[in-house]
């Protein structure tokens, strides 16, 4: 009986070992074949990309009749052509390149891009958005709008860049702001950067929107944050929102006022030194320092006794930035509490041009 049991156990273990060896061999073979496949594919893609780049470059440099060109079928991959055109777009910006680009997109890409807008896979939808970004004049605004409201961030941001950088459509731009307001804080930076570099037109539209009034406070906050980068026409809206009930909106308005050296800015900044929100008190002190409003030295000095450490520290740094007057006020430690004396001593020990 024991011998039979040992024999059955031996056969069982040997079968398990055989299965494991077969699995190891199969997995190793699969990995090897996959690596060979992707290596060959990458080499082939590089070759096709190089040939496609040569053809487009030849078309551009020889000033050929654009209507006569024809690409072989193997060079017509949607993703490959878009990536190649994007690289050329970073190198050339003249009128002839625009004609070449538009001809290639019109002949091989634009119809496929419109079909890809409704595709299930998000990479295809992103490629469609990138195609529209290359030639926005050929894009269907409804398709761009659909991509702007896509469920995938990497699709939405490309569509937003197309609207902000290339299209002059106010309603679509306002939809970009709405989409931006629904993103998390980190995801908003790409939108903000695109709008800031889009030109004066977009700033004027933002000011117009704020003057008309919008009930969405997150959009107001976003708009004011963008207007900090343009002090040409934003003073009126900054004054309008400097006393808003939402502290985030007040904060952005105070930051704008810190770039406009007029009497109304000084008045609102002085009032903000006693705001209930510590972030706004800090922002007001920074704005006073950036404007070098020395007349506010007594009010800033009073902030040295603020209950919040960051406010006291910012008040000391602001006084330090005022030069001799501020240094004199910081040096008068006898009238200061212990908490105020600590930040005063810290500010006094800083280098002259810190």
C-alpha positions in Angstrom: 0.0 0.0 0.0 2.8 2.4 0.9 4.6 1.6 -2.4 1.4 2.3 -4.4 1.0 5.6 -2.6 4.6 6.6 -3.3 4.2 5.7 -7.0 1.0 7.8 -7.3 2.7 10.7 -5.5 5.7 10.4 -7.8 3.6 10.5 -11.0 1.6 13.4 -9.7 4.8 15.5 -8.9 6.3 14.6 -12.2 3.2 15.7 -14.0 3.3 19.0 -12.1 6.9 19.5 -13.0 6.2 18.8 -16.7 3.4 21.3 -16.7 5.6 24.0 -15.1 8.4 23.3 -17.6 5.9 23.6 -20.5 4.5 26.9 -19.0 8.0 28.3 -18.5 9.0 27.4 -22.1 5.8 28.9 -23.5 6.1 32.1 -21.6 9.8 32.5 -22.5 9.0 31.8 -26.1 6.2 34.3 -26.1 8.3 37.0 -24.5 11.1 36.3 -27.0 8.8 36.5 -30.0 7.1 39.6 -28.6 10.5 41.4 -28.2 11.5 40.4 -31.7 8.2 41.6 -33.1 8.4 45.0 -31.4 12.0 45.4 -32.4 11.3 44.7 -36.0 8.1 46.8 -35.9 10.0 49.8 -34.4 12.7 49.5 -37.1 10.0 49.4 -39.8 8.1 52.3 -38.3 11.4 54.3 -38.2 12.0 53.5 -41.8 8.5 54.4 -42.9 8.6 57.6 -40.8 12.0 58.6 -42.4 10.6 57.9 -45.9 7.5 59.9 -45.2 9.5 62.8 -43.8 11.7 62.8 -46.9 8.6 63.0 -49.2 7.0 65.8 -47.2 10.3 67.7 -47.0 10.9 67.2 -50.8 7.4 68.6 -51.4 8.2 71.6 -49.2 11.7 72.4 -50.4 11.2 71.9 -54.1 8.1 74.1 -54.1 6.2 71.5 -56.1 2.7 71.9 -57.3 0.9 70.6 -54.2 -2.0 69.1 -56.2 0.3 66.7 -58.0 1.7 64.8 -55.0 0.7 61.3 -54.1 1.8 59.2 -51.1 2.1 55.4 -51.3 -0.4 53.4 -49.2 2.2 52.3 -46.7 3.0 55.9 -45.8 -0.6 56.8 -45.1 -0.9 55.6 -41.5 -3.1 58.0 -39.6 -1.0 58.2 -36.4 2.3 58.2 -38.4 1.2 61.1 -40.6 0.0 63.2 -37.8 3.2 62.7 -35.7 5.3 63.6 -38.8 3.3 66.7 -39.5 3.6 67.8 -35.9 7.4 67.6 -36.1 7.4 69.7 -39.2 5.0 72.1 -37.6 7.6 72.8 -34.9 10.2 73.5 -37.6 8.3 75.6 -40.2 5.8 78.3 -39.9 5.8 80.0 -43.3 2.8 80.3 -45.8 4.1 77.6 -48.1 4.4 75.1 -45.2 0.8 75.9 -44.4 -0.3 75.0 -47.9 1.6 71.8 -47.8 0.2 70.8 -44.5 -3.3 71.7 -45.5 -3.0 69.7 -48.7 -1.8 66.6 -46.9 -4.4 66.8 -44.2 -7.2 67.5 -46.7 -6.2 64.6 -48.9 -5.4 61.9 -46.4 -6.4 62.8 -42.8 -9.4 65.2 -42.3 -12.1 62.7 -43.3 -10.6 60.0 -41.1 -10.3 62.5 -38.2 -14.1 63.3 -38.4 -14.8 59.6 -38.4 -12.5 59.0 -35.4 -14.4 61.6 -33.2 -16.9 58.9 -32.3 -14.5 56.0 -32.0 -14.6 53.8 -28.8 -10.8 53.9 -28.2 -9.6 57.2 -26.8 -6.3 57.2 -28.7 -8.2 57.5 -31.9 -10.2 60.4 -30.6 -7.0 62.1 -29.4 -5.5 61.7 -32.9 -8.6 63.3 -34.3 -8.1 66.3 -31.9 -4.5 66.5 -32.9 -5.4 66.6 -36.6 -7.9 69.4 -35.9 -5.1 71.3 -34.0 -2.9 71.1 -37.1 -5.5 72.5 -39.4 -8.3 74.1 -37.4 -9.8 75.8 -40.4 -10.8 72.4 -41.7 -12.3 71.2 -38.4 -16.0 70.9 -37.9 -16.8 72.9 -34.8 -19.3 70.3 -33.6 -16.6 67.7 -33.7 -14.2 69.9 -31.8 -16.9 70.6 -29.2 -17.6 66.9 -28.8 -13.9 66.2 -28.2 -13.8 69.1 -25.7 -16.4 67.2 -23.5 -14.7 63.8 -23.9 -14.4 61.7 -20.8 -10.6 61.3 -21.2 -8.5 64.3 -20.1 -5.8 63.7 -22.8 -8.5 64.2 -25.5 -10.1 67.2 -23.8 -6.9 69.2 -23.4 -5.9 68.8 -27.1 -9.4 70.0 -28.2 -9.1 72.9 -25.7 -5.8 73.9 -27.2 -7.3 73.8 -30.7 -10.1 76.2 -29.6 -7.9 78.5 -27.6 -4.9 78.7 -29.9 -6.4 78.4 -33.4 -10.1 79.2 -33.4 -11.8 82.5 -32.9 -15.1 81.3 -31.5 -16.3 83.0 -28.3 -18.9 80.5 -27.3 -16.5 77.5 -27.7 -13.9 79.5 -25.7 -16.5 79.9 -22.9 -17.1 76.2 -23.0 -13.3 75.7 -22.5 -13.5 77.8 -19.3 -16.4 75.7 -18.1 -14.6 72.4 -18.9 -11.5 73.8 -17.1 -13.6 74.6 -14.0 -14.6 71.0 -13.8 -11.0 69.7 -13.8 -8.9 69.1 -10.7 -6.4 71.8 -9.7 -3.4 70.2 -11.3 -5.1 69.5 -14.6 -6.0 73.2 -15.0 -2.5 74.3 -15.6 -2.4 73.1 -19.2 -5.6 75.0 -20.0 -4.2 78.1 -18.2 -0.9 78.0 -20.1 -2.7 77.8 -23.4 -5.0 80.7 -22.6 -2.2 82.9 -21.4 -0.3 82.5 -24.6 -3.3 82.8 -26.9 -3.2 86.5 -27.3 -5.2 89.6 -26.3 -8.5 88.5 -27.8 -9.0 85.8 -25.2 -8.2 88.2 -22.3 -10.8 90.6 -23.7 -13.4 87.8 -23.8 -12.6 86.9 -20.2 -13.1 90.5 -19.1 -16.4 90.7 -21.0 -17.6 87.5 -19.4 -16.8 88.8 -15.9 -18.5 92.1 -16.6 -21.6 90.4 -17.8 -21.6 88.2 -14.7 -21.5 84.4 -14.4 -23.1 82.5 -11.5 -20.3 79.9 -11.5 -17.8 80.9 -8.9 -15.2 78.4 -10.0 -15.2 80.1 -13.5 -14.8 83.5 -11.9 -11.8 82.3 -9.9 -10.3 80.8 -13.0 -10.8 83.9 -15.0 -9.3 86.2 -12.4 -6.3 83.8 -12.0 -5.7 84.1 -15.8 -6.1 87.9 -15.7 -3.2 88.2 -13.3 -1.0 87.7 -16.3 -2.5 90.7 -18.2 -2.9 94.0 -16.3 -4.2 96.0 -19.3 -7.9 95.7 -18.8 -8.6 93.9 -15.6 -8.7 96.6 -13.0 -12.4 97.1 -13.2 -13.2 93.4 -12.6 -10.6 93.2 -9.9 -12.3 96.0 -8.0 -15.6 94.4 -8.6 -14.6 91.1 -7.0 -12.2 92.4 -4.3 -15.0 92.2 -1.7 -16.7 89.0 -3.0 -18.1 86.6 -0.4 -16.0 83.7 -1.8 -12.4 84.0 -0.3 -10.9 82.2 -3.3 -12.3 84.9 -5.6 -11.2 87.7 -3.2 -7.7 86.2 -3.2 -7.3 86.3 -7.0 -8.7 89.9 -7.1 -6.1 91.0 -4.5 -3.3 89.5 -6.5 -4.4 91.5 -9.5 -4.6 94.7 -7.5 -1.0 94.1 -6.5 0.0 94.9 -10.1 -1.9 98.1 -10.5 -0.4 101.1 -8.6 -3.5 103.4 -8.3 -5.3 104.9 -5.3 -8.2 102.4 -5.4 -5.8 99.5 -5.3 -4.1 100.9 -2.3 -7.4 101.4 -0.6 -8.7 97.9 -1.2 -5.3 96.4 -0.2 -5.4 98.2 3.1 -8.9 97.0 3.8 -7.8 93.4 3.0 -5.2 93.5 5.8 -8.0 92.8 8.2 -9.7 90.2 6.1 -11.0 87.1 8.0 -9.0 84.8 5.7 -5.3 84.5 6.5 -4.4 83.7 2.8 -5.9 87.0 1.7 -4.1 89.0 4.4 -0.8 87.4 3.2 -1.7 88.2 -0.4 -2.5 91.8 0.5 0.9 92.2 2.2 2.7 90.7 -0.8 0.8 93.1 -3.1 1.7 96.0 -1.0 5.4 95.0 -1.1 5.3 94.5 -4.9 3.8 98.0 -5.2 6.3 99.4 -2.7 3.5 101.3 -1.0 5.5 102.7 1.9 2.6 104.8 3.1 1.1 101.6 4.3 4.0 101.0 6.7 1.9 101.6 9.9 -0.8 99.3 8.8 1.7 96.6 7.8 3.4 97.1 11.2 0.1 96.4 12.9 0.0 93.0 11.1 3.1 92.0 13.1 0.7 91.2 15.9 -1.5 89.1 13.7 -2.6 85.8 15.4 -1.3 83.8 12.4 2.4 83.2 12.0 2.6 83.3 8.2 0.9 86.7 8.3 3.3 88.1 10.9 6.2 86.8 8.9 4.9 88.3 5.6 4.4 91.6 7.4 8.0 91.6 8.6 9.3 90.8 5.1 7.1 93.6 3.7 8.5 96.1 6.1 12.0 94.9 5.3 11.4 95.5 1.6 10.5 99.2 2.4 14.2 100.0 3.2 15.3 102.3 5.9 11.8 103.1 7.2 10.8 99.5 7.4 14.1 98.6 9.1 13.6 101.3 11.7 10.1 100.0 12.5 11.4 96.4 12.7 14.2 97.5 15.1 11.8 99.0 17.6 11.4 95.7 19.5 10.5 97.2 22.8 6.9 97.8 21.7 6.6 94.3 20.2 5.2 91.1 21.7 7.4 88.0 21.8 5.8 86.5 18.7 6.2 89.8 16.7 9.8 90.2 17.9 10.7 86.8 16.5 9.7 87.6 13.0 11.2 91.1 13.2 14.6 89.6 14.2 14.4 87.1 11.4 13.7 89.9 8.8 16.4 92.1 10.1 19.0 89.3 9.8 18.2 88.8 6.1 20.7 90.2 3.5 19.9 93.7 2.2 18.7 92.4 -1.2 17.1 89.1 -0.2 
